[in-house]
Amino acid sequence: MISSVRGTVTELGLGAVEVDVSGVGYYVAVSSSTLRNLRLGEKVRLLTQMVVREDSMALYGFPDMEQRELFRCLTGVTGVGPKLALAVLGHLKPDALRRAITSSDVDALVEVPGVGKRSAQRMILELKTQLGVADSGFEVPGSKLAEVREALVGLGYAPAELAEVLEKLGSDEGEVEDMVKAALRALSRV
């Protein structure tokens, strides 16, 4: 099993990168967020997960251990293959994914291309226990943060773009109206 590759980026493709390691080119599938951070000719180290199937062997790359572990967890969910797991990691940062799982936020997961409502519900059901995610109170249904999120979605913001802003708001302290105003100010700067 190949657990990491270190070398020079020789090719950038659609959802993949070629890394030259001492004259051997490794084709590594990566998420869109990882791909955006790579440049031709730069030295890179990617942690990898090799997936062996009856008719293929594929290498999937990650910038850090956390993303690789989340990939392993996601591919353990019934009906979630490596490509869909990469799509989830490309669309949601690890903290946002954990929050979506913790708060049973189907809408945030459905924003990922290829994830339907049933797939999102299955991910939540299977990953809540697998990730050992304790209920942190973040966006608990009925909480002030959940109300803020609902208001912003009602104004036309996508759940995926709200994750970081809601994280910065932090706790349920303050009035919902003030929290919405603060979130709108933060969103206008993005």
N, C-alpha and C positions, 0 to 999 in steps of 0.2 A: 504494500500500500504506500502511496506517495502522500506524505502529510504536509509538505510545503515545497514551494519552488522559489528559488532566488536567482535572478538573472536580469537580463535587459529586455525591455519591451520592444519587440521587433515588428509587431503588427497589432493594430486595433481593428476589431470587427464589430458587427452588430451583436452585442451580448457576449463577446468573447475577446480574449487577448492571447497573443502568442508571446511566450517568454522563452528567450534563448538562454539555456543553462549549459555553459561549456560546449557550445556547438550543437546541442540538441534542443529543438524547438518543442515546447509543450503548449498545446492548445488548451486554454483554460476558460471555461464559461464563467462569467461574473455577472453580478447584478448591475443594473443601470447606474446606480449610485457609485459603485466601485469603479466602473468604466469611466465615469466623468472625471475621476481623480487620477487617472493614469495618462502618461504622455509617452509618445514614441521616443526611444533612445534612453529613457530613464531606467535606473536600477530599481528593482522592485522585489519585495518578498511577499508572496501570497500563501496563506495557510490554505490547504486544499482538502477536499473530500473526494475520493474516487468512488464512482458508482459503476458497478459491474452488472451488466444485464446479459441475457442470453445472446443478444446480437450486437452488443456494443460495450465499450468502456469509455467513461467520460470523467473529466477532471473539472471540479467546480472550485473556484477560488474566492478567498475572503481576506479583507484587510486585517481582521483581528479574530481572536478566539471566540469572542461573544457572538459574532455573526455566524461563525462556523457551527457553534453549538446550537444556535437558533435554527440554522438550516437542517441540522440533524433532527431536531425536534419536529420541525415542520414536515420533513419527508417521512416521519413516523406516523403522521396523521393519515387516516384512511382517505384515499383519493387525492392526496397531495404528492405530486411528483417533484423531481428536482427543478424543472423549469418554473413551475408555479411557486415553489419555495423561493427561488431567486427573484421572481416578480414581487413577492411579498416583501422581501428584504430590500429590494430596489425602491419600493414605494414607501415603506414605513421604516423609520429608524428603530433600532432595537428597543429603546425606551417607549416609543409610541406603540410598537407591537405589544409590548408587555402591558401597557395601559389599556389597549384595546381588549386584550384577553382578560385582564383583571376586571374591567368594568363591563364585560360582555357587550362591547361596542361592535355590533354586527355591521353598522353603517361604515365605520372606519375600514373594516376588512373588505367590505363589498366595493370600496373605492379602488381596490387593486384590480387591474385588468385580469380577467380569468377567474376571479373569485365570485361565486354566486352566494345567495343567502344561505343555502344549505351547507355549502363548503365552509362559510364563515362560522356558522353555528357548530359545525363539527370541529373546526379548529379550536374554538373557545372551549367546547366540552372536553376535548382530549388534551389540550395544552394547559388548561388551568391547573390540573393536578400534576402534569408532567413537568411543567416549569416551576412548580412549587410556589406559584404566585399567591401571596397572601393578599387579602383584600385591603388595599392601602387607603381606601376612602376616596381615591381620586376618581372623580366623575361617577360616583355611586349614584344609581338612579334616585332622583329626588333631591340630590345635593345641589348646592348653589352652582358648582362648576358644571353640573349636568344642565342646569337651567341656562347658564351662559352659553354653553355649547349649542343647545337647542335654538336659542335666540340668534346666534351667529349663522347657524345652518339655515334658519328661516330667512336671513338676510342674503343668502346666496353663496356663502362660503362653503367650500368643500371640507368634509371632515378631516382629510389628510393635511390640509394647510392649517388647521386649527390646533393640531397636537402640540406643536412647539409653543404657541402662544398661550395655550391653557396651562402648559407646564410652568411657564414663567409666572402665571397668576398665582400658582402654588396652592394655597389652602382655600377653605371656604369662608375666610374672614372678609367682612365687608358686605355691602349691599350688592345684590345682583346687578342693579342698574349701573353702579360705579364700576363693577367688574367688566360689564359689557363695554362701557366706554373705554376702559383701559385696554381691553383686548382690541377694540377698533383702532385705537391709537397705534398699538403695536403692529397691527395688520397693515396700516397705511404706510408704515416705514419699510415693510418688506418689499 
